[in-house]
Structure formats: structure tokens, C-alpha cells
Amino acid sequence: MTALGTPATPALVTPTATKHTVAEDLMGFSTGTLLASFGLYLLHASTTVTGGTAGLSLLLSYAFPVPFGVLFLVVNLPFLIAAVSRKGWSFTVRTLLAIGAVTLLTSLHAAMLPQLRLPAVYSVVLGNMIAGVGLLILFRHRTSLGGFNIVGLIMQERRGIPAGYVQLVLDLLVVLASLAVLPWPSVALSALGAVVLNLVIAFNHRPDRYLGH
């Protein structure tokens, strides 16, 4: 009560950010890479692409007889070098480990589900949604899958532009490039998938809503 007898206004308590524990980081890493890799496998099974270096690697795998995992690692190298100076060694090492995990897990999905056949639209929407959730989990544990993820995160932190929107623009450029090797219906589906994936990130990866780090 105040001196005049009116109820005092409760003081607002500002929540503080807390670091993830090692166990939480390990679970987040495992869950994120598993979901992201399965989403990519669904896209590969439907002969479509997504955005980012994962999508670019898928696109190159259709054009050249080189395993997806090898292409994924090579395409990511320039971005990993940039990440060292912009995001630090901890983030970069985590990202490199995530790239390796996704590479191995994508091959595992292919071995476990070699005959998987799903309708193209279903595979694209579901695959990108699952991959988006996987990326979201990795972002929240200071990890990414390299490439455009790194560019998007840097732009969000330094310019305030949502990472999902930055990635969407870059991803659509990759999808347009796929016209060189894919028929236009597959490209249209790929564009739809890129929008789905990046809206998952843009609507959910916001530092004002998530305080753990």
C-alpha cells in the first residue's frame, strides 16, 4: 500500500537470459541435425531443392556425380571462414560439427528408407517444415548449418533484419538457378518450399521472444 492507501503497482521483473547446459546443447544439437537431415532427405527423394548451401548442394548433386555430403562440405567452406571472424570459434566449430552430422544422417536416412515415395507437394512442404524446425533448434543452441544461415544470423544481429527474410531472398536465388537442371514444376515446388522453411525461421527465431542462449 502507498501512503494514500492505494495499492502499489508491482515492480516489473525483467527476465534474464540463461545459458543452456551441456546436456541441453547436446539434445538440441542431436534433435536439430536429425530433423534437418530428414527434411533434406525428403526433398532429395522428391527431386526438388531448397535454399541455402543445402539446396545448392542438392542442385549440384543432380548435375554432377558427386555425393551430396561432399558437395555440402565444400560449398560451406567459404562461409565457415567468414563465421570465424563474425561469430567466433565456438559457433564455427559447432556449425562444422552440425554439417558433418547432417551429412552422415542424410546418408543414413537414404539407407534406412531407400524406397520411400511420397507425393511431391507433400514431400516439399513437410520436408521444408521439418528442416526449418531443425534449423530453428540449432540456431537456439548457437549452431547453424553454415552458408546462408550464417549470413542471415549476422544480418539479424547487426542490422535487425530477421534471419528468415534474409535467407528467403538468397534461397529464392538458388531455386531460380535450379531452372538450369530441373523442370519448371519442380522449381515452382522448390520455391514454395523455400518460403515455408524461411517463414518457420522468421516467425520463430526472434531474440525478443527467446532468452536462452
PyRosetta script that sets phi, psi and omega in degrees:
from pyrosetta import init, pose_from_sequence

init()
pose = pose_from_sequence("MTALGTPATPALVTPTATKHTVAEDLMGFSTGTLLASFGLYLLHASTTVTGGTAGLSLLLSYAFPVPFGVLFLVVNLPFLIAAVSRKGWSFTVRTLLAIGAVTLLTSLHAAMLPQLRLPAVYSVVLGNMIAGVGLLILFRHRTSLGGFNIVGLIMQERRGIPAGYVQLVLDLLVVLASLAVLPWPSVALSALGAVVLNLVIAFNHRPDRYLGH")
pose.set_psi(1, 144.2)
pose.set_omega(1, 175.4)
pose.set_phi(2, -86.7)
pose.set_psi(2, 176.7)
pose.set_omega(2, -179.1)
pose.set_phi(3, -61.9)
pose.set_psi(3, -26.8)
pose.set_omega(3, -179.5)
pose.set_phi(4, -89.2)
pose.set_psi(4, 2.4)
pose.set_omega(4, 176.6)
pose.set_phi(5, 87.1)
pose.set_psi(5, 6.8)
pose.set_omega(5, 179.0)
pose.set_phi(6, -93.3)
pose.set_psi(6, 146.9)
pose.set_omega(6, -178.6)
pose.set_phi(7, -59.3)
pose.set_psi(7, 137.5)
pose.set_omega(7, 178.1)
pose.set_phi(8, -77.0)
pose.set_psi(8, 144.7)
pose.set_omega(8, 178.0)
pose.set_phi(9, -76.8)
pose.set_psi(9, 124.8)
pose.set_omega(9, -179.5)
pose.set_phi(10, -59.6)
pose.set_psi(10, 139.9)
pose.set_omega(10, 178.3)
pose.set_phi(11, -69.4)
pose.set_psi(11, 137.0)
pose.set_omega(11, 178.8)
pose.set_phi(12, -77.0)
pose.set_psi(12, 133.3)
pose.set_omega(12, 179.9)
pose.set_phi(13, -103.6)
pose.set_psi(13, 119.7)
pose.set_omega(13, 179.3)
pose.set_phi(14, -86.3)
pose.set_psi(14, 118.4)
pose.set_omega(14, -180.0)
pose.set_phi(15, -63.7)
pose.set_psi(15, 145.8)
pose.set_omega(15, 179.2)
pose.set_phi(16, -106.0)
pose.set_psi(16, 148.4)
pose.set_omega(16, 179.8)
pose.set_phi(17, -72.9)
pose.set_psi(17, 142.1)
pose.set_omega(17, 178.2)
pose.set_phi(18, -123.9)
pose.set_psi(18, 144.1)
pose.set_omega(18, -179.5)
pose.set_phi(19, -76.5)
pose.set_psi(19, 147.5)
pose.set_omega(19, 174.1)
pose.set_phi(20, -69.7)
pose.set_psi(20, 147.0)
pose.set_omega(20, 173.6)
pose.set_phi(21, -76.9)
pose.set_psi(21, 167.9)
pose.set_omega(21, 178.1)
pose.set_phi(22, -60.3)
pose.set_psi(22, -41.6)
pose.set_omega(22, 179.8)
pose.set_phi(23, -62.8)
pose.set_psi(23, -40.5)
pose.set_omega(23, 179.2)
pose.set_phi(24, -66.1)
pose.set_psi(24, -40.4)
pose.set_omega(24, 177.9)
pose.set_phi(25, -64.4)
pose.set_psi(25, -41.7)
pose.set_omega(25, 179.4)
pose.set_phi(26, -64.4)
pose.set_psi(26, -42.6)
pose.set_omega(26, 178.0)
pose.set_phi(27, -65.8)
pose.set_psi(27, -42.5)
pose.set_omega(27, 178.7)
pose.set_phi(28, -63.3)
pose.set_psi(28, -41.9)
pose.set_omega(28, 178.8)
pose.set_phi(29, -62.8)
pose.set_psi(29, -46.9)
pose.set_omega(29, -178.6)
pose.set_phi(30, -63.9)
pose.set_psi(30, -46.7)
pose.set_omega(30, -178.7)
pose.set_phi(31, -65.7)
pose.set_psi(31, -45.7)
pose.set_omega(31, -177.9)
pose.set_phi(32, -62.8)
pose.set_psi(32, -45.5)
pose.set_omega(32, -179.0)
pose.set_phi(33, -69.6)
pose.set_psi(33, -36.0)
pose.set_omega(33, 178.8)
pose.set_phi(34, -64.8)
pose.set_psi(34, -46.2)
pose.set_omega(34, -179.7)
pose.set_phi(35, -66.6)
pose.set_psi(35, -45.3)
pose.set_omega(35, -178.6)
pose.set_phi(36, -61.9)
pose.set_psi(36, -42.9)
pose.set_omega(36, -179.0)
pose.set_phi(37, -67.0)
pose.set_psi(37, -37.6)
pose.set_omega(37, 179.3)
pose.set_phi(38, -69.0)
pose.set_psi(38, -38.1)
pose.set_omega(38, 176.0)
pose.set_phi(39, -60.8)
pose.set_psi(39, -42.4)
pose.set_omega(39, 178.1)
pose.set_phi(40, -65.2)
pose.set_psi(40, -37.1)
pose.set_omega(40, 178.6)
pose.set_phi(41, -63.3)
pose.set_psi(41, -41.5)
pose.set_omega(41, 177.7)
pose.set_phi(42, -60.7)
pose.set_psi(42, -38.9)
pose.set_omega(42, 179.6)
pose.set_phi(43, -68.0)
pose.set_psi(43, -42.2)
pose.set_omega(43, 179.5)
pose.set_phi(44, -64.4)
pose.set_psi(44, -38.0)
pose.set_omega(44, -179.7)
pose.set_phi(45, -66.4)
pose.set_psi(45, -26.5)
pose.set_omega(45, -179.3)
pose.set_phi(46, -94.9)
pose.set_psi(46, 4.0)
pose.set_omega(46, -179.4)
pose.set_phi(47, 55.2)
pose.set_psi(47, 48.9)
pose.set_omega(47, 172.7)
pose.set_phi(48, -128.5)
pose.set_psi(48, 175.3)
pose.set_omega(48, 178.2)
pose.set_phi(49, -122.9)
pose.set_psi(49, 169.6)
pose.set_omega(49, 170.4)
pose.set_phi(50, -125.6)
pose.set_psi(50, -169.6)
pose.set_omega(50, -178.7)
pose.set_phi(51, -89.8)
pose.set_psi(51, -170.3)
pose.set_omega(51, 175.9)
pose.set_phi(52, 68.9)
pose.set_psi(52, -172.2)
pose.set_omega(52, 179.5)
pose.set_phi(53, -69.3)
pose.set_psi(53, -26.6)
pose.set_omega(53, 175.4)
pose.set_phi(54, -64.7)
pose.set_psi(54, -45.8)
pose.set_omega(54, 178.2)
pose.set_phi(55, -65.9)
pose.set_psi(55, -39.8)
pose.set_omega(55, 178.5)
pose.set_phi(56, -64.0)
pose.set_psi(56, -38.2)
pose.set_omega(56, 178.8)
pose.set_phi(57, -67.7)
pose.set_psi(57, -40.8)
pose.set_omega(57, 175.4)
pose.set_phi(58, -60.2)
pose.set_psi(58, -44.0)
pose.set_omega(58, -179.6)
pose.set_phi(59, -59.9)
pose.set_psi(59, -45.5)
pose.set_omega(59, 179.6)
pose.set_phi(60, -66.6)
pose.set_psi(60, -31.9)
pose.set_omega(60, -179.6)
pose.set_phi(61, -67.9)
pose.set_psi(61, -25.6)
pose.set_omega(61, 176.2)
pose.set_phi(62, -75.5)
pose.set_psi(62, -28.4)
pose.set_omega(62, -175.2)
pose.set_phi(63, -93.1)
pose.set_psi(63, -25.9)
pose.set_omega(63, -176.1)
pose.set_phi(64, -129.7)
pose.set_psi(64, 146.1)
pose.set_omega(64, -179.2)
pose.set_phi(65, -80.1)
pose.set_psi(65, 57.4)
pose.set_omega(65, -179.9)
pose.set_phi(66, -122.4)
pose.set_psi(66, 134.5)
pose.set_omega(66, -179.4)
pose.set_phi(67, -56.3)
pose.set_psi(67, 143.6)
pose.set_omega(67, -180.0)
pose.set_phi(68, -54.4)
pose.set_psi(68, -44.2)
pose.set_omega(68, -176.6)
pose.set_phi(69, -59.3)
pose.set_psi(69, -40.3)
pose.set_omega(69, 179.5)
pose.set_phi(70, -65.6)
pose.set_psi(70, -45.9)
pose.set_omega(70, 179.3)
pose.set_phi(71, -63.1)
pose.set_psi(71, -40.6)
pose.set_omega(71, -178.7)
pose.set_phi(72, -59.7)
pose.set_psi(72, -43.2)
pose.set_omega(72, -179.7)
pose.set_phi(73, -68.8)
pose.set_psi(73, -44.8)
pose.set_omega(73, -177.8)
pose.set_phi(74, -64.4)
pose.set_psi(74, -45.0)
pose.set_omega(74, -178.3)
pose.set_phi(75, -63.7)
pose.set_psi(75, -30.1)
pose.set_omega(75, -177.0)
pose.set_phi(76, -80.8)
pose.set_psi(76, -17.4)
pose.set_omega(76, -173.8)
pose.set_phi(77, -54.9)
pose.set_psi(77, -47.6)
pose.set_omega(77, 179.9)
pose.set_phi(78, -60.7)
pose.set_psi(78, -37.1)
pose.set_omega(78, -179.4)
pose.set_phi(79, -70.4)
pose.set_psi(79, -34.5)
pose.set_omega(79, 178.2)
pose.set_phi(80, -66.1)
pose.set_psi(80, -36.9)
pose.set_omega(80, 176.9)
pose.set_phi(81, -62.8)
pose.set_psi(81, -42.3)
pose.set_omega(81, 177.9)
pose.set_phi(82, -66.0)
pose.set_psi(82, -33.7)
pose.set_omega(82, -177.4)
pose.set_phi(83, -66.2)
pose.set_psi(83, -30.0)
pose.set_omega(83, -179.5)
pose.set_phi(84, -59.3)
pose.set_psi(84, -45.2)
pose.set_omega(84, -177.4)
pose.set_phi(85, -80.3)
pose.set_psi(85, -29.6)
pose.set_omega(85, -175.3)
pose.set_phi(86, -93.8)
pose.set_psi(86, -32.8)
pose.set_omega(86, -174.4)
pose.set_phi(87, -119.7)
pose.set_psi(87, -10.4)
pose.set_omega(87, 177.7)
pose.set_phi(88, 93.8)
pose.set_psi(88, 165.2)
pose.set_omega(88, -176.3)
pose.set_phi(89, -68.2)
pose.set_psi(89, -38.3)
pose.set_omega(89, -178.1)
pose.set_phi(90, -58.7)
pose.set_psi(90, -49.5)
pose.set_omega(90, 178.8)
pose.set_phi(91, -62.1)
pose.set_psi(91, -42.8)
pose.set_omega(91, -176.6)
pose.set_phi(92, -65.3)
pose.set_psi(92, -44.2)
pose.set_omega(92, 179.7)
pose.set_phi(93, -64.5)
pose.set_psi(93, -42.7)
pose.set_omega(93, 177.5)
pose.set_phi(94, -60.0)
pose.set_psi(94, -42.4)
pose.set_omega(94, -179.7)
pose.set_phi(95, -64.5)
pose.set_psi(95, -42.5)
pose.set_omega(95, 178.5)
pose.set_phi(96, -61.7)
pose.set_psi(96, -41.5)
pose.set_omega(96, 177.3)
pose.set_phi(97, -64.7)
pose.set_psi(97, -38.6)
pose.set_omega(97, 179.3)
pose.set_phi(98, -65.8)
pose.set_psi(98, -40.7)
pose.set_omega(98, 177.7)
pose.set_phi(99, -60.9)
pose.set_psi(99, -44.4)
pose.set_omega(99, 178.2)
pose.set_phi(100, -62.2)
pose.set_psi(100, -42.1)
pose.set_omega(100, -179.6)
pose.set_phi(101, -64.6)
pose.set_psi(101, -43.6)
pose.set_omega(101, 179.8)
pose.set_phi(102, -64.8)
pose.set_psi(102, -37.9)
pose.set_omega(102, 177.8)
pose.set_phi(103, -60.0)
pose.set_psi(103, -47.9)
pose.set_omega(103, -179.3)
pose.set_phi(104, -68.4)
pose.set_psi(104, -42.5)
pose.set_omega(104, -176.6)
pose.set_phi(105, -68.5)
pose.set_psi(105, -34.6)
pose.set_omega(105, 177.5)
pose.set_phi(106, -62.2)
pose.set_psi(106, -40.7)
pose.set_omega(106, 176.5)
pose.set_phi(107, -66.1)
pose.set_psi(107, -36.5)
pose.set_omega(107, 178.6)
pose.set_phi(108, -64.3)
pose.set_psi(108, -43.3)
pose.set_omega(108, 178.2)
pose.set_phi(109, -60.4)
pose.set_psi(109, -41.9)
pose.set_omega(109, -179.7)
pose.set_phi(110, -63.3)
pose.set_psi(110, -36.4)
pose.set_omega(110, 179.4)
pose.set_phi(111, -73.4)
pose.set_psi(111, -36.6)
pose.set_omega(111, -177.3)
pose.set_phi(112, -78.8)
pose.set_psi(112, -30.6)
pose.set_omega(112, -176.2)
pose.set_phi(113, -128.6)
pose.set_psi(113, 60.2)
pose.set_omega(113, -173.5)
pose.set_phi(114, -68.2)
pose.set_psi(114, -25.7)
pose.set_omega(114, -175.8)
pose.set_phi(115, -105.1)
pose.set_psi(115, 16.6)
pose.set_omega(115, -177.0)
pose.set_phi(116, -63.8)
pose.set_psi(116, 126.2)
pose.set_omega(116, 177.7)
pose.set_phi(117, -134.6)
pose.set_psi(117, 121.3)
pose.set_omega(117, 179.8)
pose.set_phi(118, -131.3)
pose.set_psi(118, 154.3)
pose.set_omega(118, 175.3)
pose.set_phi(119, -57.0)
pose.set_psi(119, 141.6)
pose.set_omega(119, -172.7)
pose.set_phi(120, -57.5)
pose.set_psi(120, -47.8)
pose.set_omega(120, -177.6)
pose.set_phi(121, -62.5)
pose.set_psi(121, -42.2)
pose.set_omega(121, 179.0)
pose.set_phi(122, -62.1)
pose.set_psi(122, -45.1)
pose.set_omega(122, -179.4)
pose.set_phi(123, -62.6)
pose.set_psi(123, -41.4)
pose.set_omega(123, -177.4)
pose.set_phi(124, -67.5)
pose.set_psi(124, -48.1)
pose.set_omega(124, -178.8)
pose.set_phi(125, -66.4)
pose.set_psi(125, -48.9)
pose.set_omega(125, -178.7)
pose.set_phi(126, -65.4)
pose.set_psi(126, -43.5)
pose.set_omega(126, -178.6)
pose.set_phi(127, -61.5)
pose.set_psi(127, -45.0)
pose.set_omega(127, -179.9)
pose.set_phi(128, -70.9)
pose.set_psi(128, -35.1)
pose.set_omega(128, 178.3)
pose.set_phi(129, -66.3)
pose.set_psi(129, -43.4)
pose.set_omega(129, 178.8)
pose.set_phi(130, -65.4)
pose.set_psi(130, -44.1)
pose.set_omega(130, 178.5)
pose.set_phi(131, -62.5)
pose.set_psi(131, -38.6)
pose.set_omega(131, 178.6)
pose.set_phi(132, -63.0)
pose.set_psi(132, -42.0)
pose.set_omega(132, 177.5)
pose.set_phi(133, -65.4)
pose.set_psi(133, -40.3)
pose.set_omega(133, 177.3)
pose.set_phi(134, -60.3)
pose.set_psi(134, -44.8)
pose.set_omega(134, 177.9)
pose.set_phi(135, -63.8)
pose.set_psi(135, -40.7)
pose.set_omega(135, 179.3)
pose.set_phi(136, -58.8)
pose.set_psi(136, -44.0)
pose.set_omega(136, 178.8)
pose.set_phi(137, -63.8)
pose.set_psi(137, -43.3)
pose.set_omega(137, 179.5)
pose.set_phi(138, -63.4)
pose.set_psi(138, -42.8)
pose.set_omega(138, 178.5)
pose.set_phi(139, -56.5)
pose.set_psi(139, -41.3)
pose.set_omega(139, -176.2)
pose.set_phi(140, -75.1)
pose.set_psi(140, -5.7)
pose.set_omega(140, 175.0)
pose.set_phi(141, -119.1)
pose.set_psi(141, 33.3)
pose.set_omega(141, 174.5)
pose.set_phi(142, 54.8)
pose.set_psi(142, 44.7)
pose.set_omega(142, -179.0)
pose.set_phi(143, -140.9)
pose.set_psi(143, 159.0)
pose.set_omega(143, 174.5)
pose.set_phi(144, -148.6)
pose.set_psi(144, -175.7)
pose.set_omega(144, 172.9)
pose.set_phi(145, -109.0)
pose.set_psi(145, 24.8)
pose.set_omega(145, 174.7)
pose.set_phi(146, 75.5)
pose.set_psi(146, -166.6)
pose.set_omega(146, 174.5)
pose.set_phi(147, 55.4)
pose.set_psi(147, -128.2)
pose.set_omega(147, -176.1)
pose.set_phi(148, -65.5)
pose.set_psi(148, -24.4)
pose.set_omega(148, 174.8)
pose.set_phi(149, -57.1)
pose.set_psi(149, -44.8)
pose.set_omega(149, -179.0)
pose.set_phi(150, -64.5)
pose.set_psi(150, -45.2)
pose.set_omega(150, 179.2)
pose.set_phi(151, -60.5)
pose.set_psi(151, -45.7)
pose.set_omega(151, -179.2)
pose.set_phi(152, -62.9)
pose.set_psi(152, -43.7)
pose.set_omega(152, -179.7)
pose.set_phi(153, -65.0)
pose.set_psi(153, -40.9)
pose.set_omega(153, 178.9)
pose.set_phi(154, -64.6)
pose.set_psi(154, -42.9)
pose.set_omega(154, 179.9)
pose.set_phi(155, -65.2)
pose.set_psi(155, -37.2)
pose.set_omega(155, 178.9)
pose.set_phi(156, -67.4)
pose.set_psi(156, -42.3)
pose.set_omega(156, -177.7)
pose.set_phi(157, -72.3)
pose.set_psi(157, -34.9)
pose.set_omega(157, -173.1)
pose.set_phi(158, -99.1)
pose.set_psi(158, -26.9)
pose.set_omega(158, -177.2)
pose.set_phi(159, -118.3)
pose.set_psi(159, -9.7)
pose.set_omega(159, 179.8)
pose.set_phi(160, 77.8)
pose.set_psi(160, 11.1)
pose.set_omega(160, 178.7)
pose.set_phi(161, -87.9)
pose.set_psi(161, 123.8)
pose.set_omega(161, -178.9)
pose.set_phi(162, -51.3)
pose.set_psi(162, 132.6)
pose.set_omega(162, -177.8)
pose.set_phi(163, -57.1)
pose.set_psi(163, -36.6)
pose.set_omega(163, -178.9)
pose.set_phi(164, -62.3)
pose.set_psi(164, -36.5)
pose.set_omega(164, -179.5)
pose.set_phi(165, -74.5)
pose.set_psi(165, -37.8)
pose.set_omega(165, 176.5)
pose.set_phi(166, -61.0)
pose.set_psi(166, -47.3)
pose.set_omega(166, -179.7)
pose.set_phi(167, -64.6)
pose.set_psi(167, -34.9)
pose.set_omega(167, -178.0)
pose.set_phi(168, -60.9)
pose.set_psi(168, -44.3)
pose.set_omega(168, 179.4)
pose.set_phi(169, -62.0)
pose.set_psi(169, -47.3)
pose.set_omega(169, -179.4)
pose.set_phi(170, -66.1)
pose.set_psi(170, -39.3)
pose.set_omega(170, -179.3)
pose.set_phi(171, -64.0)
pose.set_psi(171, -40.4)
pose.set_omega(171, -179.3)
pose.set_phi(172, -65.1)
pose.set_psi(172, -30.3)
pose.set_omega(172, 175.6)
pose.set_phi(173, -65.4)
pose.set_psi(173, -39.7)
pose.set_omega(173, 177.2)
pose.set_phi(174, -64.8)
pose.set_psi(174, -42.9)
pose.set_omega(174, -179.5)
pose.set_phi(175, -61.9)
pose.set_psi(175, -41.6)
pose.set_omega(175, 178.2)
pose.set_phi(176, -62.6)
pose.set_psi(176, -36.6)
pose.set_omega(176, 179.2)
pose.set_phi(177, -64.6)
pose.set_psi(177, -24.7)
pose.set_omega(177, -178.4)
pose.set_phi(178, -69.8)
pose.set_psi(178, -10.1)
pose.set_omega(178, 175.1)
pose.set_phi(179, -59.6)
pose.set_psi(179, -21.0)
pose.set_omega(179, -178.9)
pose.set_phi(180, -71.0)
pose.set_psi(180, -24.3)
pose.set_omega(180, -175.8)
pose.set_phi(181, -128.9)
pose.set_psi(181, -9.6)
pose.set_omega(181, -178.0)
pose.set_phi(182, -122.0)
pose.set_psi(182, 149.1)
pose.set_omega(182, 176.0)
pose.set_phi(183, -67.6)
pose.set_psi(183, 156.1)
pose.set_omega(183, -172.9)
pose.set_phi(184, -61.6)
pose.set_psi(184, -32.5)
pose.set_omega(184, 177.0)
pose.set_phi(185, -61.3)
pose.set_psi(185, -38.3)
pose.set_omega(185, 177.9)
pose.set_phi(186, -67.4)
pose.set_psi(186, -36.4)
pose.set_omega(186, 178.4)
pose.set_phi(187, -66.3)
pose.set_psi(187, -40.9)
pose.set_omega(187, 178.5)
pose.set_phi(188, -62.6)
pose.set_psi(188, -41.4)
pose.set_omega(188, 176.7)
pose.set_phi(189, -64.8)
pose.set_psi(189, -38.3)
pose.set_omega(189, 178.9)
pose.set_phi(190, -63.6)
pose.set_psi(190, -39.9)
pose.set_omega(190, 178.2)
pose.set_phi(191, -63.2)
pose.set_psi(191, -42.1)
pose.set_omega(191, 176.4)
pose.set_phi(192, -58.9)
pose.set_psi(192, -44.4)
pose.set_omega(192, -179.9)
pose.set_phi(193, -63.0)
pose.set_psi(193, -40.5)
pose.set_omega(193, 179.3)
pose.set_phi(194, -61.9)
pose.set_psi(194, -39.1)
pose.set_omega(194, 177.9)
pose.set_phi(195, -65.0)
pose.set_psi(195, -45.3)
pose.set_omega(195, -179.9)
pose.set_phi(196, -59.3)
pose.set_psi(196, -50.1)
pose.set_omega(196, -177.2)
pose.set_phi(197, -59.5)
pose.set_psi(197, -46.7)
pose.set_omega(197, -174.3)
pose.set_phi(198, -76.7)
pose.set_psi(198, -25.1)
pose.set_omega(198, 173.7)
pose.set_phi(199, -69.8)
pose.set_psi(199, -34.9)
pose.set_omega(199, 175.0)
pose.set_phi(200, -58.1)
pose.set_psi(200, -43.9)
pose.set_omega(200, -179.2)
pose.set_phi(201, -72.2)
pose.set_psi(201, -47.2)
pose.set_omega(201, -176.1)
pose.set_phi(202, -62.5)
pose.set_psi(202, -37.8)
pose.set_omega(202, -177.3)
pose.set_phi(203, -80.4)
pose.set_psi(203, -17.9)
pose.set_omega(203, -173.7)
pose.set_phi(204, -118.2)
pose.set_psi(204, -26.2)
pose.set_omega(204, -179.8)
pose.set_phi(205, -92.8)
pose.set_psi(205, 85.1)
pose.set_omega(205, 179.8)
pose.set_phi(206, -131.4)
pose.set_psi(206, 121.5)
pose.set_omega(206, -177.3)
pose.set_phi(207, -63.0)
pose.set_psi(207, -22.9)
pose.set_omega(207, 179.1)
pose.set_phi(208, -77.3)
pose.set_psi(208, -7.6)
pose.set_omega(208, 179.5)
pose.set_phi(209, -112.9)
pose.set_psi(209, -12.1)
pose.set_omega(209, -175.8)
pose.set_phi(210, -131.1)
pose.set_psi(210, 119.9)
pose.set_omega(210, -172.2)
pose.set_phi(211, -105.8)
pose.set_psi(211, -16.8)
pose.set_omega(211, 177.9)
pose.set_phi(212, -69.5)
pose.set_psi(212, 146.8)
pose.set_omega(212, 179.8)
pose.set_phi(213, -150.8)
pose.dump_pdb("model.pdb")
